[in-house]
Amino acid sequence: MSPLDALQSALQSLRANLMRSILTMLGIIIGVAAVVVMIAIGSGAQSNIEGIMQGMGTNIITISPGSRRMGGASAGAGSQQSLTLADARAIEEEINNVEVVASTAQEFAQLIAGNVNWRARVTGATPGVFQARSWRLVSGRFFTETDMRGGTKTAVIGQTIADNLFPGQDPIDAVLRINRVPFRIIGLLAEKGQTAFGTDRDDIVFIPLSTAKQRVIGSDRLSGDRVASITVKIAQLESMSQVERDVKSLLRTRHRLTDRDADDFSIRNLTQMMESSVQTTRAMSLLLASIASVSLIVGGIGIMNIMLVSVSERTREIGLRMALGARRKDIQLQFLIEALTLSLAGGVIGVALGALGSVAIANFAGWPTLLPIQAAFLAFGSAAAIGVFFGYYPANRAAQLDPIEALRSE
């Protein structure tokens, strides 16, 4: 018996018990669909995190003030205002492989435009912040070093600010009052969306750092040239660790810290944060896919059980085939193809339902999903492997039947 004849015989047998065949495939369908959906959710989450981290700026390290100790107790991160504009200039001038350095200070403030008001995060920054954080403009321009030196009252706003204070209008050249101080809007930022923690990155206003310290923030902690944080963008990812070490050494020297003194600043590597987040998401994706694959195993057990029942029901048929010259491997091939056909059909339907389920989840639940083509092939291949693995025992059992005993059975 050729494989094609075995396939035709298998299809005839499956059509003869169509309802039972459909119910048998159901386990494989559910298993494959579950695996596909879980992989799509995990891949979508991973891609979303990568996009968010990319939007925050690549090859970035951020430097924040350390914690001040009062009576042996820590006052918390950022309580020791140890960073200055001079530190930022020194990093830009003395450290190799540094592309741009930006200093920032921020505070929530009340914004007013006409008779509409909104509370948002106002960030005073040096002009390099836009390049460091990969901000793009929809219209207008960024503020410049000239604006910094002149302490101009200019502002660059995010999309959320524009939508709430200037709905349906072009905000460029409009007046925005920040804590009652009038600022002229010179730029509108492109949309970035939310962070991994749900914070709206477009709900922000950038103004020159010098203006912010004089007119908006007004904190004694930021007197003189002190700043709340320094952002350093590295020219080459490979030099990230070396730059981090060089920056730490430079700041310890500038702050006159001895070997016994703890750092009065902290350094965070955003690339490491992104890699850690991606690895965590990847591990969760594998875990979800592994849990979903249990359904595939259950479906395979169902196929084996039904095939064993089929062998019992068709004992006389098997004996007759052998009496007419069918070899044991022909019988084995026929039943193995039946099991494989059930699992492959279930795999095709499962992949289709899983893809539709992924789209439905993205549209109705709002979860980001992404289905790599490799994942679909993997799920389909797993279904085929399940069919062969769980179909082998019933096929082998059918092939081992004694033809004389099989013909005597009723």
Protein Blocks (a to p, Z undefined) as FASTA:
>chain_A
ZZklmmmmmmmmmmmmmmlmmmmmmmmmmmmmmmmmmmmmmmmmmmmmmmmmmmnoghia
cdddddddeehiaebehkaccbcfklmmmmmmmpghiabdcddddddddddehjaccddd
dddddfklmmmnopacfbhcdddfklmmnopacddddfklmmmmmghiafehpacdeehi
acddfbdcddebjafkopafklccdddfklmmmmmnopaklgcjbdfbdcdddfblklmm
mmmmmmmmmmmmmnopafklccfbdcddfklmmmmmmmmmmmmmmmmmmmmmmmmmmmmm
mmmmmmmmmmmmmmmmmmmmmmnopafklmmmmmmmmmmmmmmmmmmmmmmmmmmmmmmm
mmmnopacdddfklmmmmmmmmmmmmmmmmmmmmmmmmmpcfklmmmpZZ
